[in-house]
Amino acid sequence: MVVAMALPRRCVVWFGRPAGAERDELEHSGWPVRVADVQASGVGARNGDVVVALADLRQGDDATLQAMEGMVAEHPGVPWIALVSPETPAHEPRVTSILRDCMAVFTSPIDLPRLRDALDRLGQGGVPARSKPDMPGLVGSSQAMQALRTSLRKYAPVDLPVLITGETGTGKEVAARAVHQLSPRAGRPFVAINCGALPSNLVQSELFGHERGAFTGATTRRIGHIESACGGTVFLDEIGDLPLDAQTNLLRFLQEGTIVRVGSSQSLRADVRVLAATHVDMEKAVAAGRFRQDLYYRLNVLRVQIPALREREGDVELLAQHFLDGFREHHDCHARAFNVAARRALREFPWPGNVRELVNRVQRAAVVADDTLIGVGDLDLPVRPGRSPVAGLDRARVSAERDALVACLRETRFNVSECARRLGIARVTVYRLCKKHGLALDELAQAAR
Ligand SMILES: Nc1ncnc2c1ncn2[C@@H]1O[C@H](COP(=O)(O)OP(=O)(O)OP(=O)(O)O)[C@@H](O)[C@H]1O
């Protein structure tokens, strides 16, 4: 039987069985608890209610897990928190799927003050606090990112060039900045140069500087980027685009530690560490004669590959929330977090433009979202029906339920009481099922006339 619950405006709907102390603690801190049965109850929230749903996975058989999975999927607009025990089979697909859609997970014995804090944050439209990144600017807790951090930490103190490779927008410059920050050069300048954006006739002068009168228009002496990074680090982005003559001078600098300004014959010592990045295949560029092999060897002493965003399990949501929080610090917007469907879409999208594309989509969504939870439409991401958590048998079951309901409604000429009697369910269940399947009774009845 379905229980239609009249909720207070602020409430925890607890699917499962809270211990007395757990319930008391929440009620005393202003969070009335409504205990709900996942097999028979809905969330029951009205517009404007502040409701947080708790998926209590500490007890429960497979049928409960299945119903819980469906319940979470059916209520994408509600923030969910999961409670698990050390015995909860976290590797089982149903549990994994539920946990993924929850904004926070607490393991028993539940730390009640932390749970209360999480509820307060969600109640204000925020998300539970997350741990700060342990490397400057580099957010992500996936295995791929942990391995990357380990390499960057190892390479930072060694005063050798690092070649950073990876697809566009993966965070090569962020990684270069982290190396600089973690190195003994941290207090000195970090100068980033996009080699692909330098005008070809000015590359040498931009990198190494020029003397007055070195060429038409050189009315004053100019210090180049490498010299201006003195004592610090220079980051040469898109190194594969560096013209061959500039490659020769860069090689000399790497071998001898000296530069020569354009129009001068004097060598100047420059204490600068070089980090370089590329998204092109440097071996191919060398084979094609576009890049000097000796320079490639010099730059490629230490090498890190930044993983594509699609290879970082679990990081997309973390990054998306990070960018949303950052956006909110400087702009007024309603959005505080992402609903279940949006988080699923974030996980499933292949992100060809990597983290940069994610930044752009999140910022756009933060501007257009009218709700506190960003939806799939706000992110302008496709919904992939084939990847719904209600997959396979479950989807077949849902679709059979819908078909049976529509057929019975038609047979009974949309008489809800008669339809309920024939299906052997309560009238309220007919209404609940119509809502669940997105069926507007009035419109259906009208269309059938
Ligand atoms: N791990 C990360 N944590 C936080 N922000 C990140 C991370 N990785 C990338 N970003 C952000 O994503 C955007 C793109 O990063 P970045 O410019 O470092 O990428 P890139 O690989 O150097 O790009 P390109 O190939 O175009 O030079 C930046 O806004 C950066 O701050």
PDBQT file of the ligand as one rigid body, heavy atoms in Angstrom, charges set to zero:
ROOT
HETATM    1  N1  LIG A 501      42.604  18.493 -12.089  1.00  0.00    +0.000 N 
HETATM    2  C1  LIG A 501      42.084  19.723 -12.239  1.00  0.00    +0.000 A 
HETATM    3  N2  LIG A 501      41.548  20.341 -11.182  1.00  0.00    +0.000 NA
HETATM    4  C2  LIG A 501      40.987  21.570 -11.316  1.00  0.00    +0.000 A 
HETATM    5  N3  LIG A 501      40.926  22.239 -12.468  1.00  0.00    +0.000 NA
HETATM    6  C3  LIG A 501      41.465  21.685 -13.548  1.00  0.00    +0.000 A 
HETATM    7  C4  LIG A 501      42.074  20.399 -13.497  1.00  0.00    +0.000 A 
HETATM    8  N4  LIG A 501      42.516  20.085 -14.715  1.00  0.00    +0.000 NA
HETATM    9  C5  LIG A 501      42.198  21.115 -15.506  1.00  0.00    +0.000 A 
HETATM   10  N5  LIG A 501      41.575  22.093 -14.829  1.00  0.00    +0.000 N 
HETATM   11  C6  LIG A 501      41.030  23.341 -15.394  1.00  0.00    +0.000 C 
HETATM   12  O1  LIG A 501      40.671  23.031 -16.741  1.00  0.00    +0.000 OA
HETATM   13  C7  LIG A 501      41.017  24.086 -17.627  1.00  0.00    +0.000 C 
HETATM   14  C8  LIG A 501      42.000  23.570 -18.677  1.00  0.00    +0.000 C 
HETATM   15  O2  LIG A 501      43.220  23.229 -18.020  1.00  0.00    +0.000 OA
HETATM   16  P1  LIG A 501      44.659  23.486 -18.709  1.00  0.00    +0.000 P 
HETATM   17  O3  LIG A 501      44.700  24.813 -19.408  1.00  0.00    +0.000 OA
HETATM   18  O4  LIG A 501      45.701  23.215 -17.682  1.00  0.00    +0.000 OA
HETATM   19  O5  LIG A 501      44.617  22.326 -19.792  1.00  0.00    +0.000 OA
HETATM   20  P2  LIG A 501      45.707  22.020 -20.934  1.00  0.00    +0.000 P 
HETATM   21  O6  LIG A 501      45.802  20.545 -21.020  1.00  0.00    +0.000 OA
HETATM   22  O7  LIG A 501      46.966  22.793 -20.644  1.00  0.00    +0.000 OA
HETATM   23  O8  LIG A 501      44.970  22.598 -22.209  1.00  0.00    +0.000 OA
HETATM   24  P3  LIG A 501      45.594  22.794 -23.705  1.00  0.00    +0.000 P 
HETATM   25  O9  LIG A 501      45.847  21.432 -24.253  1.00  0.00    +0.000 OA
HETATM   26  O10 LIG A 501      44.492  23.492 -24.425  1.00  0.00    +0.000 OA
HETATM   27  O11 LIG A 501      46.822  23.633 -23.525  1.00  0.00    +0.000 OA
HETATM   28  C9  LIG A 501      41.581  25.175 -16.754  1.00  0.00    +0.000 C 
HETATM   29  O12 LIG A 501      40.523  26.076 -16.431  1.00  0.00    +0.000 OA
HETATM   30  C10 LIG A 501      42.052  24.459 -15.507  1.00  0.00    +0.000 C 
HETATM   31  O13 LIG A 501      42.031  25.302 -14.386  1.00  0.00    +0.000 OA
ENDROOT
TORSDOF 0
